[in-house]
Amino acid sequence: MRLPVPGPRDVLSALERGGDQLEALVGAVPRVLVLLDDAERLLVRASAAIERVREVTESANVVVARASGVVDDAGTQIGRVTHLLDELEPSLLRLQPTLETLAETTHADEVKALVRLVDHLPELTARVEGDVLPVLTTLGTVAPDMHDLLTVARELNDMLAKVPGMGRIKRRVDEEVGEDDTQETLK
């Protein structure tokens, strides 16, 4: 669209046509100056808008670069997780029925008890290592001693059986032990 700004030919043409045209031309000068001021203001505003668009574009480029890094990292992590799941899938599939049964049958109190047990594991380990294991290592030497003790107990039993009147005492003890066993069974 062409602006109606008079050029040099228009000025000469207006001079030829007369004074009315000259007055119209001189009256158009302030309008032209206003239009020029408006055009300058528009140019400043357009420059500012272009600068803002450039800043937004630069910021968007930074965000895109960061997003690209995040996507790359996510791709790496997805690859690692996929590899891990591929490796663990057979074991997890075999464990699935066990885990489902465990989830269905485990009560919250049992979980709390298990947590308490885990909390006590260091102390239990220390006691087993300090108290139980040393005793267990001596059990190999206790067996022959126990065998000797049993042999001596049999010999004493044989000797006591030869003492007069001991047979009746033994029967009475056996009867009492039998009655105690019967009463225990009934309870």
For each residue, the residues with C-beta under 8 A, 3 or more apart:
1:
2:
3: 35
4:
5: 32 35
6: 10 11 14 25 28 32
7: 10 11
8: 11 12
9: 12 13
10: 6 7 13 14 25
11: 6 7 8 14 15 25
12: 8 9 15 16
13: 9 10 16 17 21
14: 6 10 11 17 21 22 24 25
15: 11 12 21 22
16: 12 13
17: 13 14 20 21
18: 21 22
19: 22 23
20: 17 23 24
21: 13 14 15 17 18 24 25
22: 14 15 18 19 25 26
23: 19 20 26 27
24: 14 20 21 27 28
25: 6 10 11 14 21 22 28 29
26: 22 23 29
27: 23 24 30 31
28: 6 24 25 31 32
29: 25 26 32 33
30: 27 33 34
31: 27 28 34 35
32: 5 6 28 29 35 36
33: 29 30 36 37
34: 30 31 37 38
35: 3 5 31 32 38 39
36: 32 33 39 40
37: 33 34 40 41
38: 34 35 41 42
39: 35 36 42 43
40: 36 37 43 44
41: 37 38 44 45
42: 38 39 45 46
43: 39 40 46 47
44: 40 41 47 48
45: 41 42 48 49
46: 42 43 49 50
47: 43 44 50 51
48: 44 45 51 52
49: 45 46 52 53
50: 46 47 53 54
51: 47 48 54 55
52: 48 49 55 56
53: 49 50 56 57
54: 50 51 57 58
55: 51 52 58 59
56: 52 53 59 60
57: 53 54 60 61
58: 54 55 61 62
59: 55 56 62 63
60: 56 57 63 64
61: 57 58 64 65
62: 58 59 65 66
63: 59 60 66 67
64: 60 61 67 68
65: 61 62 68 69
66: 62 63 69 70
67: 63 64 70 71
68: 64 65 71 72
69: 65 66 72 73
70: 66 67 73 74
71: 67 68 74 75
72: 68 69 75 76
73: 69 70 76 77
74: 70 71 77 78
75: 71 72 78 79
76: 72 73 79 80
77: 73 74 80 81
78: 74 75 81 82
79: 75 76 82 83
80: 76 77 83 84
81: 77 78 84 85
82: 78 79 85 86
83: 79 80 86 87
84: 80 81 87 88
85: 81 82 88 89
86: 82 83 89
87: 83 84
88: 84 85 91 92
89: 85 86 92 93
90: 93 94
91: 88 94 95
92: 88 89 95 96
93: 89 90 96
94: 90 91
95: 91 92 98 99
96: 92 93 99 100
97: 100 101
98: 95 101 102
99: 95 96 102 103
100: 96 97 103 104
101: 97 98 104 105
102: 98 99 105 106
103: 99 100 106
104: 100 101
105: 101 102
106: 102 103 110 111
107: 110 111
108: 111 112
109: 112 113
110: 106 107 113 114
111: 106 107 108 114 115
112: 108 109 115 116
113: 109 110 116 117
114: 110 111 117 118
115: 111 112 118 119
116: 112 113 119 120
117: 113 114 120 121
118: 114 115 121
119: 115 116
120: 116 117 123 124
121: 117 118 124 125
122: 125 126
123: 120 126 127
124: 120 121 127 128
125: 121 122 128 129
126: 122 123 129 130
127: 123 124 130 131 132
128: 124 125 131 132 133
129: 125 126 132 133
130: 126 127 133 134
131: 127 128 134 135
132: 127 128 129 135 136
133: 128 129 130 136 137
134: 130 131 137 138
135: 131 132 138 139
136: 132 133 139
137: 133 134 140
138: 134 135 141 142
139: 135 136 142 143
140: 137 143
141: 138 144 145
142: 138 139 145 146
143: 139 140 146 147
144: 141 147 148
145: 141 142 148 149
146: 142 143 149 150
147: 143 144 150 151
148: 144 145 151 152
149: 145 146 152 153
150: 146 147 153 154
151: 147 148 154 155
152: 148 149 155 156
153: 149 150 156 157
154: 150 151 157 158
155: 151 152 158 159
156: 152 153 159 160
157: 153 154 160 161
158: 154 155 161 162
159: 155 156 162 163
160: 156 157 163 166
161: 157 158 166 167 170
162: 158 159 166
163: 159 160 166
164:
165: 168 169
166: 160 161 162 163 169 170
167: 161 170 171
168: 165 171 172
169: 165 166 172 173
170: 161 166 167 173 174
171: 167 168 174 175
172: 168 169 175 176
173: 169 170 176 177
174: 170 171 177 178
175: 171 172 178 179
176: 172 173 179 180
177: 173 174 180 181
178: 174 175 181 182
179: 175 176 182 183
180: 176 177 183 184
181: 177 178 184 185
182: 178 179 185 186
183: 179 180 186 187
184: 180 181 187
185: 181 182
186: 182 183
187: 183 184
